[in-house]
Amino acid sequence: MPQPVLPPFNGQSAAAKARLAEDAWNTRDPQRVSLAYTPDSHWRNRAEFLQGRDAIVAFLQRKWDHELDYRLIKEVWAWHENRIAVRFVYEYHDDSGNWFRAHGNEQWQFTEAGLMERREASINELPIQQADRHFHWPLGPRPTGHPGLTDLGL
């Protein structure tokens, strides 16, 4: 089992923490993702406010029931002590085959044990054509060597 990435963060540990989060979210497994958060974690996702792992699991199940073939890339924007700010982009399609790209920012706050106790997310999405997609890897974590957001011009 790898060692947990704990605060205080530096550039390398913040990037590692963001990649762990990205990899977990790309599994689209709500239970697995929820384990990165404290049992009473507070979330704001767009205009929705959540508290606790059960609410996180329910939210993610709803999300991934609608956002099909979801693929995500996260990139660290800034870090300080026990906080990390990331920007992210994800692509998905709905059950009618309409494709979307979502752009967002998150602010994360962690406990000493490395669990996220607060997540604030602001997200905007736009429709795209399937031919305009950038994220084509097989479902699951982004392969090593696949370009990140900056390299893709996003």
Number of C-alpha atoms within 10 A of each C-alpha: 3 4 5 12 17 17 21 16 18 15 13 9 15 27 21 16 19 22 18 18 15 21 20 19 21 20 16 22 14 21 15 12 21 22 15 18 21 19 17 16 21 21 21 16 15 12 8 9 13 17 16 16 21 15 18 24 18 14 16 20 16 12 14 16 12 14 19 16 17 22 26 21 24 22 19 20 16 15 20 14 13 18 18 24 20 19 20 22 21 20 25 23 18 15 10 6 11 12 21 21 22 16 18 16 19 20 18 20 21 22 16 10 11 18 20 23 19 20 20 16 19 14 15 11 13 10 13 16 11 14 7 10 14 15 21 11 11 10 13 17 19 21 10 6 6 13 14 16 16 8 8 10 7 10
